[in-house]
Amino acid sequence: MGEPWGLTGADFLTLYSGLLIICVTGVMARRRRVLEHYQLTSGPQRQLDVYELAYLAGGPARVVDTAASALVAEGRLRARRDGRLARVSGAGGGYGHDVERLVHDNLLPHTATSLQRVRERAVADPRMVAIRDRLRRDGLLVTEHQITQVRRPVLALGIPLTLGIVRLVNAARLGYPVTQLAVVLSLTVLLAALLWWPPHYTEHGRDLLRRLREAGPAERAPRAVALPGGGGPGGGRSGGPGGAAGVGPGFEVAAVALFGAAAITEAGLRGALFPAGRKPDTGGDGGGNGSGADGVCGGDGGCGGACGGCGGCGG
């Protein structure tokens, strides 16, 4: 009995692999072209405020985490060790950014609220969507159109996949071993799924994040200043020493936006805000955190050191 299609199993796998490499190379080249092509539609390049930077680095969840960290450092919120946030009575007044008001609005008025609940409710909030839309207009986040353009070439992987499935069925009917081919087809499906998953940011956005993460605090600061006219609702958190009291220079808050919990060196506050990532207790926080008996940080018993990795909060 002759080989199916006149090809041995090894010959077919070689042919399949070559066809797959050609398709994947084309998909990746198209993907790169799409992500590199962006157009600034909002006029001249502008400086990002700290919450736009947070969205670029980690999406809506990072924005909420950054705002919560800033509000706890200011004494407007208390962060409990179980990961819940509570409003501080008498700490009203204006907020430096719509996102800070968003976090406040999603806290239950008379009981502590989990940070995860705030993250979930904030995703579709118009104030969060507005940040996403601005970053898309600036060519930093991928648009829906770009996602479609990235996904469309992935369909080309259906050519070798279909060919392989037909070969597998034919070979199995003739009694030939098909284990290796089945494994290769499974890997092709996995590869297609990975390529189908849309990227978060464009090449321009990726390069900006890389530069800011590699830069020192002083170099990051300009990227965290408010836009002209900021300071009220819809403005940005100040990037200089004139920022909100208790927070310090904007690049300290920007470190939380860029690196998340890793930027908060004070163990008590980091554990309260990000309990899932808290390291096991080792007999203390290495120097009292000043939390109250009910296990909270911020407000009247603030932990301090919220942005210690960047020079300490509060100037």
C-alpha positions in Angstrom: 0.0 0.0 0.0 1.5 3.3 -1.1 1.9 6.4 1.1 -1.1 8.8 1.3 -0.8 11.4 -1.4 2.6 9.9 -2.3 4.2 11.6 0.7 5.7 9.9 3.8 4.7 11.3 7.2 8.0 13.0 7.5 7.7 14.6 4.0 4.3 15.9 4.8 5.4 17.3 8.1 8.2 19.1 6.4 5.8 20.5 3.7 3.3 21.5 6.4 6.0 23.2 8.6 7.2 25.2 5.6 3.7 26.4 4.7 3.0 27.2 8.3 6.2 29.3 8.6 5.2 31.3 5.5 1.8 32.0 6.9 3.0 33.0 10.3 5.7 35.2 8.9 3.1 37.0 6.8 0.7 37.4 9.8 3.5 38.8 12.0 4.6 41.3 9.2 1.1 42.5 8.8 0.6 42.8 12.5 3.7 44.9 12.9 2.7 47.2 10.0 -0.7 47.7 11.6 0.6 48.5 15.0 3.3 50.8 13.7 0.8 52.8 11.7 -0.9 55.4 13.8 -2.1 58.9 13.2 -2.4 61.7 15.8 -5.8 63.1 15.5 -5.9 65.3 18.6 -3.4 67.9 17.4 0.2 68.3 18.6 1.6 65.6 20.9 0.7 66.3 24.5 1.9 65.1 27.9 0.1 62.2 29.5 -1.4 62.7 33.0 -0.7 60.0 35.5 -4.0 58.1 35.0 -3.6 58.0 31.2 -0.1 56.5 31.9 -1.7 54.0 34.3 -4.2 52.9 31.6 -1.5 52.5 29.0 0.6 50.4 31.4 -2.1 48.2 32.9 -5.6 49.0 31.7 -8.5 50.1 33.8 -7.5 48.0 36.8 -4.1 49.8 37.1 -5.9 53.2 36.8 -8.1 52.3 39.8 -5.1 51.0 41.8 -3.2 54.2 41.1 -6.1 56.4 42.1 -6.7 54.3 45.3 -3.1 54.5 46.2 -3.0 58.3 45.8 -6.3 58.8 47.8 -5.0 56.6 50.6 -1.8 58.5 50.8 -3.8 61.8 50.9 -5.9 60.4 53.8 -9.1 60.5 51.8 -9.5 56.7 52.0 -8.5 54.0 54.4 -7.2 50.7 53.0 -7.9 47.6 55.2 -5.7 44.6 55.4 -8.3 42.5 53.8 -8.1 44.5 50.6 -11.2 46.7 51.2 -11.3 50.5 51.0 -13.4 52.8 53.3 -14.2 56.5 53.0 -12.7 58.8 55.6 -15.3 61.0 57.2 -14.7 64.7 56.9 -12.3 64.2 54.0 -14.5 65.7 51.4 -13.7 68.4 48.9 -12.7 68.5 45.3 -10.8 65.8 43.6 -7.8 66.3 41.3 -9.1 64.0 38.6 -12.3 62.4 37.4 -10.8 59.0 38.1 -10.4 59.8 41.8 -14.1 60.8 41.9 -14.9 57.5 40.1 -13.2 55.5 42.8 -15.0 57.5 45.5 -18.4 57.0 43.7 -18.0 53.3 43.6 -17.3 52.9 47.3 -20.2 51.9 49.5 -21.1 54.9 51.8 -21.1 53.3 55.2 -19.0 50.1 54.8 -15.7 49.0 53.4 -15.6 48.0 49.8 -13.3 45.6 48.0 -10.9 47.1 45.5 -11.8 44.3 43.1 -15.4 45.5 43.1 -14.3 49.0 42.3 -12.1 47.7 39.4 -15.0 45.7 38.0 -17.5 48.6 38.1 -15.0 51.1 36.7 -14.3 49.3 33.4 -17.4 50.6 31.6 -17.6 53.9 33.4 -17.7 56.8 30.9 -14.8 58.5 32.7 -12.6 55.4 32.2 -13.8 55.0 28.5 -12.8 58.6 27.9 -9.2 57.8 29.0 -9.1 54.9 26.6 -10.4 57.0 23.7 -7.8 59.7 24.3 -5.0 57.2 24.2 -6.4 55.7 21.0 -6.5 59.1 19.4 -2.9 59.6 20.4 -1.9 56.4 18.7 -0.9 54.7 21.9 -3.6 52.1 22.2 -4.9 49.9 19.4 -8.3 50.9 18.0 -11.1 48.5 17.1 -10.2 48.9 13.4 -6.6 48.0 14.1 -7.7 44.9 16.0 -9.7 43.8 13.0 -6.8 44.4 10.7 -4.5 42.4 13.0 -6.9 39.5 13.3 -7.9 39.2 9.6 -4.5 37.7 8.4 -4.7 35.1 11.2 -7.4 33.4 9.1 -4.6 32.4 6.6 -3.5 29.8 9.1 -6.6 28.0 8.2 -4.9 26.9 4.9 -2.2 24.7 6.4 -4.6 23.7 9.2 -7.3 22.5 6.8 -4.7 20.7 4.7 -3.3 19.0 7.8 -6.8 17.9 9.0 -7.6 16.3 5.7 -4.3 14.5 5.7 -4.8 13.3 9.2 -8.3 11.9 8.4 -7.0 10.2 5.3 -4.0 8.7 7.0 -6.0 7.5 9.9 -8.5 5.7 7.6 -5.6 3.9 5.9 -4.1 2.8 9.3 -1.1 5.1 9.3 0.1 6.6 12.7 -1.0 10.2 13.0 0.2 11.1 16.6 2.9 13.5 15.4 0.5 15.2 13.0 -2.2 15.5 15.6 0.3 17.2 17.9 1.4 19.6 15.2 -2.2 20.5 14.4 -2.9 21.2 18.1 0.1 23.5 18.2 -1.2 25.3 15.1 -4.6 25.9 16.8 -2.8 27.2 19.9 -0.6 29.5 17.8 -3.6 30.8 15.9 -5.4 31.6 19.2 -2.4 33.5 20.5 -2.1 35.5 17.3 -5.9 36.2 17.4 -5.6 37.7 20.8 -5.5 41.5 20.3 -2.5 43.5 21.5 -3.1 46.2 24.1 -1.0 49.0 22.7 0.6 50.0 19.5 4.4 50.0 18.8 4.4 53.7 19.7 2.7 52.9 23.0 5.1 50.0 23.7 8.2 52.2 23.0 6.9 55.0 25.3 6.3 52.6 28.2 9.7 51.0 27.7 11.4 54.4 27.8 9.5 55.6 30.9 10.1 52.3 32.8 13.8 52.5 32.0 14.0 56.2 33.0 14.8 57.5 36.4 12.1 59.4 38.5 13.2 62.8 37.2 12.9 61.7 33.6 9.4 60.2 34.3 8.1 63.4 35.9 7.2 65.4 32.8 5.0 62.5 31.6 2.9 62.7 34.7 2.0 66.4 34.7 -1.5 67.7 34.2 -2.5 69.0 30.9 -3.1 72.8 30.6 -6.3 73.7 32.5 -6.0 70.5 34.7 -6.4 70.4 38.4 -10.2 70.3 38.5 -12.5 67.5 37.4 -11.2 66.0 34.2 -7.7 67.5 34.7 -4.6 65.6 35.6 -2.8 65.0 38.9 0.0 67.5 39.2 3.4 66.3 38.3 5.4 68.8 40.4 5.8 69.6 44.1 2.6 71.6 43.9 0.6 68.5 43.6 -2.1 67.3 46.0 -1.0 67.4 49.6 0.3 64.1 51.0 1.1 62.7 47.6 4.3 64.4 46.7 5.7 64.8 43.2 3.7 63.4 40.3 6.5 61.0 39.3 6.0 59.1 42.6 2.4 58.4 41.7 3.5 57.7 38.1 5.7 54.9 39.5 2.6 53.2 40.8 1.0 53.7 37.4 4.0 52.2 35.7 4.8 49.3 38.0 1.8 48.7 40.2 2.2 47.3 43.7 5.9 47.0 43.2 6.2 50.8 43.5 4.8 50.8 47.0 7.6 49.8 49.3 5.7 50.2 52.6 4.6 46.6 53.3 1.5 47.5 55.3 0.0 49.8 52.7 1.0 47.5 49.8 -0.6 44.5 51.5 -3.8 46.5 52.2 -4.2 47.8 48.7 -3.0 44.6 46.9 -3.7 41.7 49.3 -3.4 39.0 46.6 0.2 40.0 46.0 1.2 40.5 49.6 4.2 38.4 50.8 3.7 36.2 53.9 4.2 38.0 57.2 7.7 37.7 58.7 6.9 38.9 62.2 6.3 42.6 61.4 6.6 45.2 58.8 10.2 46.1 59.5 9.3 49.3 61.2 5.8 50.3 62.4 3.3 51.4 59.9 1.2 53.3 62.3 -2.0 51.5 61.4 -4.9 51.5 63.8 -6.1 48.6 65.9 -8.8 47.7 63.3 -6.0 47.0 60.7 -6.4 49.9 58.3 -3.9 52.1 56.5 -4.4 55.7 55.6 -6.6 58.4 57.1 -5.9 59.0 60.8 -3.6 56.0 61.0 -1.9 56.2 57.7 0.9 53.8 56.9 3.1 56.3 55.1 5.7 55.5 52.5 3.1 54.9 49.8 5.6 55.6 47.1 8.7 55.0 49.0 10.5 53.4 46.0 10.5 56.8 44.4 11.6 59.0 47.2 8.7 59.0 49.6 5.3 60.7 49.7 4.5 63.9 51.2 7.6 65.7 49.9 
